[in-house]
Structures are given as C-alpha cells and as structure tokens.
Amino acid sequence: MTAMDDKGRFTVTELSALRCDLLQGGMLDSYEAAELLQVFLMGRGYGVSPAAALDAASRVEMAGCALPVLEHELENLALVM
C-alpha cells in the first residue's frame, strides 16, 4: 500500500511512524526533526542534503506535521543514490 498516489515512494505506515516520532519529540528543535528526516531517508537508500532537510523540517512543523505535507517534503528531499 503506497501513500497518497501511485508514484509514492513511502507507505502510509512508514509515514505515520515517522510522523509519530516527530510529534513525540515535540518538534521543538528543527535540527533534531531534520536529523530524523535524514535518518528516515538514508535508511531507505536515499541521499539527502542536511540544509534541505532543515528547510523541510521547518515546513513540516508549520503544517502541524500533516501527512500530505510530510510525504511531499520527503518526496522532494529523497535523492537517488
């Protein structure tokens, strides 16, 4: 089962688990949230720019960690290695 659309790289389960991790951490520190995004992507074989991850973490935080926003940001961050 893929997230939101046919071209989604991540399952709803993966996205939900990441969202829970971000929310449990309170997302008070954008650097820690960015690190979580990086670890999530690297664990799935994608490269990611630390600066881009920080920007994405800020946008996810502003959106209240909404799943569609989280998915969109991850899709844009994921660099094929």
mmCIF file of the N, C-alpha and C atoms, coordinates in Angstrom:
data_MODEL
# 
_entry.id   MODEL 
# 
loop_
_atom_site.group_PDB 
_atom_site.id 
_atom_site.type_symbol 
_atom_site.label_atom_id 
_atom_site.label_alt_id 
_atom_site.label_comp_id 
_atom_site.label_asym_id 
_atom_site.label_entity_id 
_atom_site.label_seq_id 
_atom_site.pdbx_PDB_ins_code 
_atom_site.Cartn_x 
_atom_site.Cartn_y 
_atom_site.Cartn_z 
_atom_site.occupancy 
_atom_site.B_iso_or_equiv 
_atom_site.pdbx_formal_charge 
_atom_site.auth_seq_id 
_atom_site.auth_comp_id 
_atom_site.auth_asym_id 
_atom_site.auth_atom_id 
_atom_site.pdbx_PDB_model_num 
ATOM 1   N N  . MET A 1 1  ? 0.852  -1.179 0.000  1.00 0.00 ? 1  MET A N  1 
ATOM 2   C CA . MET A 1 1  ? 0.000  0.000  0.000  1.00 0.00 ? 1  MET A CA 1 
ATOM 3   C C  . MET A 1 1  ? 0.892  1.235  0.000  1.00 0.00 ? 1  MET A C  1 
ATOM 4   N N  . THR A 1 2  ? 0.811  2.055  -0.997 1.00 0.00 ? 2  THR A N  1 
ATOM 5   C CA . THR A 1 2  ? 1.641  3.240  -1.064 1.00 0.00 ? 2  THR A CA 1 
ATOM 6   C C  . THR A 1 2  ? 0.862  4.443  -0.572 1.00 0.00 ? 2  THR A C  1 
ATOM 7   N N  . ALA A 1 3  ? 1.586  5.443  -0.197 1.00 0.00 ? 3  ALA A N  1 
ATOM 8   C CA . ALA A 1 3  ? 0.971  6.663  0.305  1.00 0.00 ? 3  ALA A CA 1 
ATOM 9   C C  . ALA A 1 3  ? 0.360  7.464  -0.828 1.00 0.00 ? 3  ALA A C  1 
ATOM 10  N N  . MET A 1 4  ? -0.650 8.153  -0.564 1.00 0.00 ? 4  MET A N  1 
ATOM 11  C CA . MET A 1 4  ? -1.378 9.141  -1.338 1.00 0.00 ? 4  MET A CA 1 
ATOM 12  C C  . MET A 1 4  ? -1.537 8.893  -2.843 1.00 0.00 ? 4  MET A C  1 
ATOM 13  N N  . ASP A 1 5  ? -0.530 8.492  -3.589 1.00 0.00 ? 5  ASP A N  1 
ATOM 14  C CA . ASP A 1 5  ? -0.679 8.289  -5.026 1.00 0.00 ? 5  ASP A CA 1 
ATOM 15  C C  . ASP A 1 5  ? 0.196  7.139  -5.502 1.00 0.00 ? 5  ASP A C  1 
ATOM 16  N N  . ASP A 1 6  ? 0.043  6.793  -6.764 1.00 0.00 ? 6  ASP A N  1 
ATOM 17  C CA . ASP A 1 6  ? 0.745  5.638  -7.304 1.00 0.00 ? 6  ASP A CA 1 
ATOM 18  C C  . ASP A 1 6  ? 2.256  5.804  -7.341 1.00 0.00 ? 6  ASP A C  1 
ATOM 19  N N  . LYS A 1 7  ? 2.747  7.024  -7.438 1.00 0.00 ? 7  LYS A N  1 
ATOM 20  C CA . LYS A 1 7  ? 4.190  7.211  -7.526 1.00 0.00 ? 7  LYS A CA 1 
ATOM 21  C C  . LYS A 1 7  ? 4.848  7.385  -6.164 1.00 0.00 ? 7  LYS A C  1 
ATOM 22  N N  . GLY A 1 8  ? 4.073  7.287  -5.090 1.00 0.00 ? 8  GLY A N  1 
ATOM 23  C CA . GLY A 1 8  ? 4.611  7.456  -3.743 1.00 0.00 ? 8  GLY A CA 1 
ATOM 24  C C  . GLY A 1 8  ? 5.706  6.451  -3.444 1.00 0.00 ? 8  GLY A C  1 
ATOM 25  N N  . ARG A 1 9  ? 6.754  6.916  -2.831 1.00 0.00 ? 9  ARG A N  1 
ATOM 26  C CA . ARG A 1 9  ? 7.888  6.053  -2.500 1.00 0.00 ? 9  ARG A CA 1 
ATOM 27  C C  . ARG A 1 9  ? 7.730  5.423  -1.125 1.00 0.00 ? 9  ARG A C  1 
ATOM 28  N N  . PHE A 1 10 ? 6.852  5.987  -0.315 1.00 0.00 ? 10 PHE A N  1 
ATOM 29  C CA . PHE A 1 10 ? 6.751  5.579  1.078  1.00 0.00 ? 10 PHE A CA 1 
ATOM 30  C C  . PHE A 1 10 ? 5.335  5.121  1.394  1.00 0.00 ? 10 PHE A C  1 
ATOM 31  N N  . THR A 1 11 ? 5.232  4.094  2.233  1.00 0.00 ? 11 THR A N  1 
ATOM 32  C CA . THR A 1 11 ? 3.916  3.598  2.611  1.00 0.00 ? 11 THR A CA 1 
ATOM 33  C C  . THR A 1 11 ? 3.294  4.510  3.668  1.00 0.00 ? 11 THR A C  1 
ATOM 34  N N  . VAL A 1 12 ? 1.999  4.400  3.797  1.00 0.00 ? 12 VAL A N  1 
ATOM 35  C CA . VAL A 1 12 ? 1.286  5.161  4.822  1.00 0.00 ? 12 VAL A CA 1 
ATOM 36  C C  . VAL A 1 12 ? 1.805  4.768  6.203  1.00 0.00 ? 12 VAL A C  1 
ATOM 37  N N  . THR A 1 13 ? 2.120  3.491  6.371  1.00 0.00 ? 13 THR A N  1 
ATOM 38  C CA . THR A 1 13 ? 2.644  3.008  7.651  1.00 0.00 ? 13 THR A CA 1 
ATOM 39  C C  . THR A 1 13 ? 3.980  3.677  7.981  1.00 0.00 ? 13 THR A C  1 
ATOM 40  N N  . GLU A 1 14 ? 4.869  3.754  6.991  1.00 0.00 ? 14 GLU A N  1 
ATOM 41  C CA . GLU A 1 14 ? 6.172  4.407  7.204  1.00 0.00 ? 14 GLU A CA 1 
ATOM 42  C C  . GLU A 1 14 ? 5.994  5.878  7.558  1.00 0.00 ? 14 GLU A C  1 
ATOM 43  N N  . LEU A 1 15 ? 5.130  6.551  6.797  1.00 0.00 ? 15 LEU A N  1 
ATOM 44  C CA . LEU A 1 15 ? 4.900  7.973  7.034  1.00 0.00 ? 15 LEU A CA 1 
ATOM 45  C C  . LEU A 1 15 ? 4.273  8.210  8.401  1.00 0.00 ? 15 LEU A C  1 
ATOM 46  N N  . SER A 1 16 ? 3.334  7.367  8.780  1.00 0.00 ? 16 SER A N  1 
ATOM 47  C CA . SER A 1 16 ? 2.673  7.513  10.077 1.00 0.00 ? 16 SER A CA 1 
ATOM 48  C C  . SER A 1 16 ? 3.651  7.302  11.227 1.00 0.00 ? 16 SER A C  1 
ATOM 49  N N  . ALA A 1 17 ? 4.533  6.311  11.079 1.00 0.00 ? 17 ALA A N  1 
ATOM 50  C CA . ALA A 1 17 ? 5.537  6.049  12.117 1.00 0.00 ? 17 ALA A CA 1 
ATOM 51  C C  . ALA A 1 17 ? 6.491  7.237  12.251 1.00 0.00 ? 17 ALA A C  1 
ATOM 52  N N  . LEU A 1 18 ? 6.920  7.793  11.131 1.00 0.00 ? 18 LEU A N  1 
ATOM 53  C CA . LEU A 1 18 ? 7.802  8.955  11.167 1.00 0.00 ? 18 LEU A CA 1 
ATOM 54  C C  . LEU A 1 18 ? 7.083  10.139 11.803 1.00 0.00 ? 18 LEU A C  1 
ATOM 55  N N  . ARG A 1 19 ? 5.830  10.343 11.431 1.00 0.00 ? 19 ARG A N  1 
ATOM 56  C CA . ARG A 1 19 ? 5.036  11.435 11.999 1.00 0.00 ? 19 ARG A CA 1 
ATOM 57  C C  . ARG A 1 19 ? 4.940  11.291 13.521 1.00 0.00 ? 19 ARG A C  1 
ATOM 58  N N  . CYS A 1 20 ? 4.693  10.071 13.994 1.00 0.00 ? 20 CYS A N  1 
ATOM 59  C CA . CYS A 1 20 ? 4.624  9.824  15.441 1.00 0.00 ? 20 CYS A CA 1 
ATOM 60  C C  . CYS A 1 20 ? 5.950  10.163 16.114 1.00 0.00 ? 20 CYS A C  1 
ATOM 61  N N  . ASP A 1 21 ? 7.049  9.763  15.497 1.00 0.00 ? 21 ASP A N  1 
ATOM 62  C CA . ASP A 1 21 ? 8.378  10.078 16.051 1.00 0.00 ? 21 ASP A CA 1 
ATOM 63  C C  . ASP A 1 21 ? 8.584  11.585 16.139 1.00 0.00 ? 21 ASP A C  1 
ATOM 64  N N  . LEU A 1 22 ? 8.183  12.293 15.094 1.00 0.00 ? 22 LEU A N  1 
ATOM 65  C CA . LEU A 1 22 ? 8.340  13.748 15.090 1.00 0.00 ? 22 LEU A CA 1 
ATOM 66  C C  . LEU A 1 22 ? 7.471  14.398 16.164 1.00 0.00 ? 22 LEU A C  1 
ATOM 67  N N  . LEU A 1 23 ? 6.244  13.933 16.289 1.00 0.00 ? 23 LEU A N  1 
ATOM 68  C CA . LEU A 1 23 ? 5.333  14.513 17.267 1.00 0.00 ? 23 LEU A CA 1 
ATOM 69  C C  . LEU A 1 23 ? 5.741  14.172 18.695 1.00 0.00 ? 23 LEU A C  1 
ATOM 70  N N  . GLN A 1 24 ? 6.243  12.966 18.919 1.00 0.00 ? 24 GLN A N  1 
ATOM 71  C CA . GLN A 1 24 ? 6.699  12.580 20.255 1.00 0.00 ? 24 GLN A CA 1 
ATOM 72  C C  . GLN A 1 24 ? 7.871  13.427 20.700 1.00 0.00 ? 24 GLN A C  1 
ATOM 73  N N  . GLY A 1 25 ? 8.704  13.815 19.747 1.00 0.00 ? 25 GLY A N  1 
ATOM 74  C CA . GLY A 1 25 ? 9.839  14.681 20.054 1.00 0.00 ? 25 GLY A CA 1 
ATOM 75  C C  . GLY A 1 25 ? 9.415  16.128 20.238 1.00 0.00 ? 25 GLY A C  1 
ATOM 76  N N  . GLY A 1 26 ? 8.136  16.397 19.983 1.00 0.00 ? 26 GLY A N  1 
ATOM 77  C CA . GLY A 1 26 ? 7.630  17.745 20.153 1.00 0.00 ? 26 GLY A CA 1 
ATOM 78  C C  . GLY A 1 26 ? 8.027  18.680 19.027 1.00 0.00 ? 26 GLY A C  1 
ATOM 79  N N  . MET A 1 27 ? 8.879  18.229 18.131 1.00 0.00 ? 27 MET A N  1 
ATOM 80  C CA . MET A 1 27 ? 9.372  19.045 17.028 1.00 0.00 ? 27 MET A CA 1 
ATOM 81  C C  . MET A 1 27 ? 9.817  20.432 17.493 1.00 0.00 ? 27 MET A C  1 
ATOM 82  N N  . LEU A 1 28 ? 10.269 20.507 18.749 1.00 0.00 ? 28 LEU A N  1 
ATOM 83  C CA . LEU A 1 28 ? 10.714 21.791 19.273 1.00 0.00 ? 28 LEU A CA 1 
ATOM 84  C C  . LEU A 1 28 ? 12.034 22.220 18.656 1.00 0.00 ? 28 LEU A C  1 
ATOM 85  N N  . ASP A 1 29 ? 12.826 21.260 18.267 1.00 0.00 ? 29 ASP A N  1 
ATOM 86  C CA . ASP A 1 29 ? 14.135 21.553 17.717 1.00 0.00 ? 29 ASP A CA 1 
ATOM 87  C C  . ASP A 1 29 ? 14.139 21.141 16.242 1.00 0.00 ? 29 ASP A C  1 
ATOM 88  N N  . SER A 1 30 ? 14.176 22.118 15.362 1.00 0.00 ? 30 SER A N  1 
ATOM 89  C CA . SER A 1 30 ? 14.147 21.826 13.923 1.00 0.00 ? 30 SER A CA 1 
ATOM 90  C C  . SER A 1 30 ? 15.352 21.000 13.489 1.00 0.00 ? 30 SER A C  1 
ATOM 91  N N  . TYR A 1 31 ? 16.470 21.165 14.168 1.00 0.00 ? 31 TYR A N  1 
ATOM 92  C CA . TYR A 1 31 ? 17.665 20.393 13.816 1.00 0.00 ? 31 TYR A CA 1 
ATOM 93  C C  . TYR A 1 31 ? 17.461 18.910 14.094 1.00 0.00 ? 31 TYR A C  1 
ATOM 94  N N  . GLU A 1 32 ? 16.810 18.593 15.218 1.00 0.00 ? 32 GLU A N  1 
ATOM 95  C CA . GLU A 1 32 ? 16.533 17.192 15.536 1.00 0.00 ? 32 GLU A CA 1 
ATOM 96  C C  . GLU A 1 32 ? 15.497 16.617 14.570 1.00 0.00 ? 32 GLU A C  1 
ATOM 97  N N  . ALA A 1 33 ? 14.499 17.408 14.219 1.00 0.00 ? 33 ALA A N  1 
ATOM 98  C CA . ALA A 1 33 ? 13.489 16.969 13.260 1.00 0.00 ? 33 ALA A CA 1 
ATOM 99  C C  . ALA A 1 33 ? 14.144 16.715 11.899 1.00 0.00 ? 33 ALA A C  1 
ATOM 100 N N  . ALA A 1 34 ? 15.037 17.600 11.492 1.00 0.00 ? 34 ALA A N  1 
ATOM 101 C CA . ALA A 1 34 ? 15.753 17.434 10.223 1.00 0.00 ? 34 ALA A CA 1 
ATOM 102 C C  . ALA A 1 34 ? 16.594 16.160 10.253 1.00 0.00 ? 34 ALA A C  1 
ATOM 103 N N  . GLU A 1 35 ? 17.205 15.884 11.397 1.00 0.00 ? 35 GLU A N  1 
ATOM 104 C CA . GLU A 1 35 ? 18.004 14.671 11.525 1.00 0.00 ? 35 GLU A CA 1 
ATOM 105 C C  . GLU A 1 35 ? 17.124 13.426 11.389 1.00 0.00 ? 35 GLU A C  1 
ATOM 106 N N  . LEU A 1 36 ? 15.938 13.465 11.971 1.00 0.00 ? 36 LEU A N  1 
ATOM 107 C CA . LEU A 1 36 ? 15.005 12.345 11.827 1.00 0.00 ? 36 LEU A CA 1 
ATOM 108 C C  . LEU A 1 36 ? 14.623 12.123 10.367 1.00 0.00 ? 36 LEU A C  1 
ATOM 109 N N  . LEU A 1 37 ? 14.378 13.207 9.644  1.00 0.00 ? 37 LEU A N  1 
ATOM 110 C CA . LEU A 1 37 ? 14.052 13.100 8.222  1.00 0.00 ? 37 LEU A CA 1 
ATOM 111 C C  . LEU A 1 37 ? 15.221 12.478 7.459  1.00 0.00 ? 37 LEU A C  1 
ATOM 112 N N  . GLN A 1 38 ? 16.442 12.916 7.779  1.00 0.00 ? 38 GLN A N  1 
ATOM 113 C CA . GLN A 1 38 ? 17.627 12.380 7.115  1.00 0.00 ? 38 GLN A CA 1 
ATOM 114 C C  . GLN A 1 38 ? 17.794 10.892 7.402  1.00 0.00 ? 38 GLN A C  1 
ATOM 115 N N  . VAL A 1 39 ? 17.652 10.496 8.660  1.00 0.00 ? 39 VAL A N  1 
ATOM 116 C CA . VAL A 1 39 ? 17.815 9.093  9.042  1.00 0.00 ? 39 VAL A CA 1 
ATOM 117 C C  . VAL A 1 39 ? 16.749 8.239  8.355  1.00 0.00 ? 39 VAL A C  1 
ATOM 118 N N  . PHE A 1 40 ? 15.519 8.748  8.310  1.00 0.00 ? 40 PHE A N  1 
ATOM 119 C CA . PHE A 1 40 ? 14.429 8.042  7.639  1.00 0.00 ? 40 PHE A CA 1 
ATOM 120 C C  . PHE A 1 40 ? 14.789 7.780  6.182  1.00 0.00 ? 40 PHE A C  1 
ATOM 121 N N  . LEU A 1 41 ? 15.235 8.805  5.483  1.00 0.00 ? 41 LEU A N  1 
ATOM 122 C CA . LEU A 1 41 ? 15.560 8.672  4.061  1.00 0.00 ? 41 LEU A CA 1 
ATOM 123 C C  . LEU A 1 41 ? 16.803 7.825  3.831  1.00 0.00 ? 41 LEU A C  1 
ATOM 124 N N  . MET A 1 42 ? 17.847 8.052  4.606  1.00 0.00 ? 42 MET A N  1 
ATOM 125 C CA . MET A 1 42 ? 19.077 7.282  4.434  1.00 0.00 ? 42 MET A CA 1 
ATOM 126 C C  . MET A 1 42 ? 18.846 5.800  4.715  1.00 0.00 ? 42 MET A C  1 
ATOM 127 N N  . GLY A 1 43 ? 17.953 5.504  5.658  1.00 0.00 ? 43 GLY A N  1 
ATOM 128 C CA . GLY A 1 43 ? 17.627 4.119  5.969  1.00 0.00 ? 43 GLY A CA 1 
ATOM 129 C C  . GLY A 1 43 ? 16.907 3.413  4.831  1.00 0.00 ? 43 GLY A C  1 
ATOM 130 N N  . ARG A 1 44 ? 16.406 4.193  3.888  1.00 0.00 ? 44 ARG A N  1 
ATOM 131 C CA . ARG A 1 44 ? 15.718 3.639  2.730  1.00 0.00 ? 44 ARG A CA 1 
ATOM 132 C C  . ARG A 1 44 ? 16.534 3.799  1.456  1.00 0.00 ? 44 ARG A C  1 
ATOM 133 N N  . GLY A 1 45 ? 17.825 4.125  1.620  1.00 0.00 ? 45 GLY A N  1 
ATOM 134 C CA . GLY A 1 45 ? 18.736 4.171  0.485  1.00 0.00 ? 45 GLY A CA 1 
ATOM 135 C C  . GLY A 1 45 ? 18.778 5.483  -0.269 1.00 0.00 ? 45 GLY A C  1 
ATOM 136 N N  . TYR A 1 46 ? 18.231 6.545  0.301  1.00 0.00 ? 46 TYR A N  1 
ATOM 137 C CA . TYR A 1 46 ? 18.240 7.844  -0.350 1.00 0.00 ? 46 TYR A CA 1 
ATOM 138 C C  . TYR A 1 46 ? 19.283 8.748  0.281  1.00 0.00 ? 46 TYR A C  1 
ATOM 139 N N  . GLY A 1 47 ? 19.859 9.611  -0.534 1.00 0.00 ? 47 GLY A N  1 
ATOM 140 C CA . GLY A 1 47 ? 20.723 10.654 -0.029 1.00 0.00 ? 47 GLY A CA 1 
ATOM 141 C C  . GLY A 1 47 ? 19.853 11.854 0.308  1.00 0.00 ? 47 GLY A C  1 
ATOM 142 N N  . VAL A 1 48 ? 20.383 12.733 1.136  1.00 0.00 ? 48 VAL A N  1 
ATOM 143 C CA . VAL A 1 48 ? 19.615 13.922 1.495  1.00 0.00 ? 48 VAL A CA 1 
ATOM 144 C C  . VAL A 1 48 ? 20.572 15.037 1.907  1.00 0.00 ? 48 VAL A C  1 
ATOM 145 N N  . SER A 1 49 ? 20.273 16.225 1.471  1.00 0.00 ? 49 SER A N  1 
ATOM 146 C CA . SER A 1 49 ? 21.060 17.391 1.838  1.00 0.00 ? 49 SER A CA 1 
ATOM 147 C C  . SER A 1 49 ? 20.645 17.843 3.238  1.00 0.00 ? 49 SER A C  1 
ATOM 148 N N  . PRO A 1 50 ? 21.616 18.001 4.153  1.00 0.00 ? 50 PRO A N  1 
ATOM 149 C CA . PRO A 1 50 ? 21.280 18.466 5.505  1.00 0.00 ? 50 PRO A CA 1 
ATOM 150 C C  . PRO A 1 50 ? 20.561 19.823 5.505  1.00 0.00 ? 50 PRO A C  1 
ATOM 151 N N  . ALA A 1 51 ? 20.992 20.725 4.649  1.00 0.00 ? 51 ALA A N  1 
ATOM 152 C CA . ALA A 1 51 ? 20.345 22.052 4.597  1.00 0.00 ? 51 ALA A CA 1 
ATOM 153 C C  . ALA A 1 51 ? 18.908 21.937 4.094  1.00 0.00 ? 51 ALA A C  1 
ATOM 154 N N  . ALA A 1 52 ? 18.702 21.089 3.089  1.00 0.00 ? 52 ALA A N  1 
ATOM 155 C CA . ALA A 1 52 ? 17.356 20.889 2.557  1.00 0.00 ? 52 ALA A CA 1 
ATOM 156 C C  . ALA A 1 52 ? 16.472 20.200 3.597  1.00 0.00 ? 52 ALA A C  1 
ATOM 157 N N  . ALA A 1 53 ? 17.036 19.277 4.373  1.00 0.00 ? 53 ALA A N  1 
ATOM 158 C CA . ALA A 1 53 ? 16.275 18.591 5.423  1.00 0.00 ? 53 ALA A CA 1 
ATOM 159 C C  . ALA A 1 53 ? 15.830 19.583 6.492  1.00 0.00 ? 53 ALA A C  1 
ATOM 160 N N  . LEU A 1 54 ? 16.675 20.535 6.815  1.00 0.00 ? 54 LEU A N  1 
ATOM 161 C CA . LEU A 1 54 ? 16.318 21.558 7.806  1.00 0.00 ? 54 LEU A CA 1 
ATOM 162 C C  . LEU A 1 54 ? 15.173 22.427 7.287  1.00 0.00 ? 54 LEU A C  1 
ATOM 163 N N  . ASP A 1 55 ? 15.249 22.819 6.042  1.00 0.00 ? 55 ASP A N  1 
ATOM 164 C CA . ASP A 1 55 ? 14.162 23.597 5.438  1.00 0.00 ? 55 ASP A CA 1 
ATOM 165 C C  . ASP A 1 55 ? 12.862 22.805 5.435  1.00 0.00 ? 55 ASP A C  1 
ATOM 166 N N  . ALA A 1 56 ? 12.950 21.539 5.057  1.00 0.00 ? 56 ALA A N  1 
ATOM 167 C CA . ALA A 1 56 ? 11.766 20.680 5.003  1.00 0.00 ? 56 ALA A CA 1 
ATOM 168 C C  . ALA A 1 56 ? 11.174 20.496 6.393  1.00 0.00 ? 56 ALA A C  1 
ATOM 169 N N  . ALA A 1 57 ? 12.024 20.305 7.391  1.00 0.00 ? 57 ALA A N  1 
ATOM 170 C CA . ALA A 1 57 ? 11.540 20.135 8.768  1.00 0.00 ? 57 ALA A CA 1 
ATOM 171 C C  . ALA A 1 57 ? 10.760 21.363 9.219  1.00 0.00 ? 57 ALA A C  1 
ATOM 172 N N  . SER A 1 58 ? 11.219 22.529 8.834  1.00 0.00 ? 58 SER A N  1 
ATOM 173 C CA . SER A 1 58 ? 10.512 23.764 9.193  1.00 0.00 ? 58 SER A CA 1 
ATOM 174 C C  . SER A 1 58 ? 9.139  23.821 8.539  1.00 0.00 ? 58 SER A C  1 
ATOM 175 N N  . ARG A 1 59 ? 9.057  23.423 7.281  1.00 0.00 ? 59 ARG A N  1 
ATOM 176 C CA . ARG A 1 59 ? 7.758  23.433 6.583  1.00 0.00 ? 59 ARG A CA 1 
ATOM 177 C C  . ARG A 1 59 ? 6.801  22.397 7.164  1.00 0.00 ? 59 ARG A C  1 
ATOM 178 N N  . VAL A 1 60 ? 7.333  21.230 7.511  1.00 0.00 ? 60 VAL A N  1 
ATOM 179 C CA . VAL A 1 60 ? 6.508  20.183 8.117  1.00 0.00 ? 60 VAL A CA 1 
ATOM 180 C C  . VAL A 1 60 ? 5.975  20.679 9.463  1.00 0.00 ? 60 VAL A C  1 
ATOM 181 N N  . GLU A 1 61 ? 6.840  21.315 10.218 1.00 0.00 ? 61 GLU A N  1 
ATOM 182 C CA . GLU A 1 61 ? 6.440  21.849 11.526 1.00 0.00 ? 61 GLU A CA 1 
ATOM 183 C C  . GLU A 1 61 ? 5.342  22.902 11.368 1.00 0.00 ? 61 GLU A C  1 
ATOM 184 N N  . MET A 1 62 ? 5.500  23.802 10.410 1.00 0.00 ? 62 MET A N  1 
ATOM 185 C CA . MET A 1 62 ? 4.493  24.852 10.195 1.00 0.00 ? 62 MET A CA 1 
ATOM 186 C C  . MET A 1 62 ? 3.150  24.262 9.777  1.00 0.00 ? 62 MET A C  1 
ATOM 187 N N  . ALA A 1 63 ? 3.173  23.112 9.121  1.00 0.00 ? 63 ALA A N  1 
ATOM 188 C CA . ALA A 1 63 ? 1.936  22.462 8.666  1.00 0.00 ? 63 ALA A CA 1 
ATOM 189 C C  . ALA A 1 63 ? 1.337  21.559 9.744  1.00 0.00 ? 63 ALA A C  1 
ATOM 190 N N  . GLY A 1 64 ? 1.913  21.577 10.927 1.00 0.00 ? 64 GLY A N  1 
ATOM 191 C CA . GLY A 1 64 ? 1.401  20.740 12.002 1.00 0.00 ? 64 GLY A CA 1 
ATOM 192 C C  . GLY A 1 64 ? 1.667  19.265 11.789 1.00 0.00 ? 64 GLY A C  1 
ATOM 193 N N  . CYS A 1 65 ? 2.676  18.962 11.009 1.00 0.00 ? 65 CYS A N  1 
ATOM 194 C CA . CYS A 1 65 ? 3.100  17.591 10.721 1.00 0.00 ? 65 CYS A CA 1 
ATOM 195 C C  . CYS A 1 65 ? 1.999  16.807 9.990  1.00 0.00 ? 65 CYS A C  1 
ATOM 196 N N  . ALA A 1 66 ? 1.280  17.505 9.124  1.00 0.00 ? 66 ALA A N  1 
ATOM 197 C CA . ALA A 1 66 ? 0.233  16.849 8.326  1.00 0.00 ? 66 ALA A CA 1 
ATOM 198 C C  . ALA A 1 66 ? 0.874  15.826 7.386  1.00 0.00 ? 66 ALA A C  1 
ATOM 199 N N  . LEU A 1 67 ? 0.273  14.650 7.301  1.00 0.00 ? 67 LEU A N  1 
ATOM 200 C CA . LEU A 1 67 ? 0.831  13.572 6.480  1.00 0.00 ? 67 LEU A CA 1 
ATOM 201 C C  . LEU A 1 67 ? 1.059  13.954 5.028  1.00 0.00 ? 67 LEU A C  1 
ATOM 202 N N  . PRO A 1 68 ? 0.122  14.641 4.364  1.00 0.00 ? 68 PRO A N  1 
ATOM 203 C CA . PRO A 1 68 ? 0.387  15.004 2.961  1.00 0.00 ? 68 PRO A CA 1 
ATOM 204 C C  . PRO A 1 68 ? 1.600  15.928 2.809  1.00 0.00 ? 68 PRO A C  1 
ATOM 205 N N  . VAL A 1 69 ? 1.778  16.822 3.756  1.00 0.00 ? 69 VAL A N  1 
ATOM 206 C CA . VAL A 1 69 ? 2.934  17.737 3.715  1.00 0.00 ? 69 VAL A CA 1 
ATOM 207 C C  . VAL A 1 69 ? 4.214  16.959 3.985  1.00 0.00 ? 69 VAL A C  1 
ATOM 208 N N  . LEU A 1 70 ? 4.178  16.078 4.965  1.00 0.00 ? 70 LEU A N  1 
ATOM 209 C CA . LEU A 1 70 ? 5.344  15.255 5.281  1.00 0.00 ? 70 LEU A CA 1 
ATOM 210 C C  . LEU A 1 70 ? 5.746  14.421 4.063  1.00 0.00 ? 70 LEU A C  1 
ATOM 211 N N  . GLU A 1 71 ? 4.760  13.791 3.421  1.00 0.00 ? 71 GLU A N  1 
ATOM 212 C CA . GLU A 1 71 ? 5.056  12.988 2.228  1.00 0.00 ? 71 GLU A CA 1 
ATOM 213 C C  . GLU A 1 71 ? 5.658  13.848 1.121  1.00 0.00 ? 71 GLU A C  1 
ATOM 214 N N  . HIS A 1 72 ? 5.053  14.994 0.877  1.00 0.00 ? 72 HIS A N  1 
ATOM 215 C CA . HIS A 1 72 ? 5.544  15.899 -0.176 1.00 0.00 ? 72 HIS A CA 1 
ATOM 216 C C  . HIS A 1 72 ? 6.997  16.301 0.085  1.00 0.00 ? 72 HIS A C  1 
ATOM 217 N N  . GLU A 1 73 ? 7.285  16.684 1.311  1.00 0.00 ? 73 GLU A N  1 
ATOM 218 C CA . GLU A 1 73 ? 8.650  17.110 1.652  1.00 0.00 ? 73 GLU A CA 1 
ATOM 219 C C  . GLU A 1 73 ? 9.645  15.963 1.505  1.00 0.00 ? 73 GLU A C  1 
ATOM 220 N N  . LEU A 1 74 ? 9.259  14.766 1.933  1.00 0.00 ? 74 LEU A N  1 
ATOM 221 C CA . LEU A 1 74 ? 10.159 13.612 1.794  1.00 0.00 ? 74 LEU A CA 1 
ATOM 222 C C  . LEU A 1 74 ? 10.406 13.275 0.328  1.00 0.00 ? 74 LEU A C  1 
ATOM 223 N N  . GLU A 1 75 ? 9.347  13.332 -0.470 1.00 0.00 ? 75 GLU A N  1 
ATOM 224 C CA . GLU A 1 75 ? 9.493  13.051 -1.908 1.00 0.00 ? 75 GLU A CA 1 
ATOM 225 C C  . GLU A 1 75 ? 10.469 14.045 -2.555 1.00 0.00 ? 75 GLU A C  1 
ATOM 226 N N  . ASN A 1 76 ? 10.395 15.304 -2.124 1.00 0.00 ? 76 ASN A N  1 
ATOM 227 C CA . ASN A 1 76 ? 11.297 16.319 -2.681 1.00 0.00 ? 76 ASN A CA 1 
ATOM 228 C C  . ASN A 1 76 ? 12.714 16.194 -2.155 1.00 0.00 ? 76 ASN A C  1 
ATOM 229 N N  . LEU A 1 77 ? 12.857 15.683 -0.938 1.00 0.00 ? 77 LEU A N  1 
ATOM 230 C CA . LEU A 1 77 ? 14.190 15.548 -0.325 1.00 0.00 ? 77 LEU A CA 1 
ATOM 231 C C  . LEU A 1 77 ? 14.973 14.350 -0.847 1.00 0.00 ? 77 LEU A C  1 
ATOM 232 N N  . ALA A 1 78 ? 14.262 13.277 -1.133 1.00 0.00 ? 78 ALA A N  1 
ATOM 233 C CA . ALA A 1 78 ? 14.912 11.994 -1.455 1.00 0.00 ? 78 ALA A CA 1 
ATOM 234 C C  . ALA A 1 78 ? 15.730 12.104 -2.732 1.00 0.00 ? 78 ALA A C  1 
ATOM 235 N N  . LEU A 1 79 ? 17.021 11.902 -2.605 1.00 0.00 ? 79 LEU A N  1 
ATOM 236 C CA . LEU A 1 79 ? 17.937 11.900 -3.740 1.00 0.00 ? 79 LEU A CA 1 
ATOM 237 C C  . LEU A 1 79 ? 18.361 10.466 -3.997 1.00 0.00 ? 79 LEU A C  1 
ATOM 238 N N  . VAL A 1 80 ? 18.133 9.996  -5.202 1.00 0.00 ? 80 VAL A N  1 
ATOM 239 C CA . VAL A 1 80 ? 18.501 8.622  -5.539 1.00 0.00 ? 80 VAL A CA 1 
ATOM 240 C C  . VAL A 1 80 ? 20.016 8.502  -5.504 1.00 0.00 ? 80 VAL A C  1 
ATOM 241 N N  . MET A 1 81 ? 20.494 7.487  -4.826 1.00 0.00 ? 81 MET A N  1 
ATOM 242 C CA . MET A 1 81 ? 21.945 7.274  -4.691 1.00 0.00 ? 81 MET A CA 1 
ATOM 243 C C  . MET A 1 81 ? 22.416 6.323  -5.763 1.00 0.00 ? 81 MET A C  1 
# 
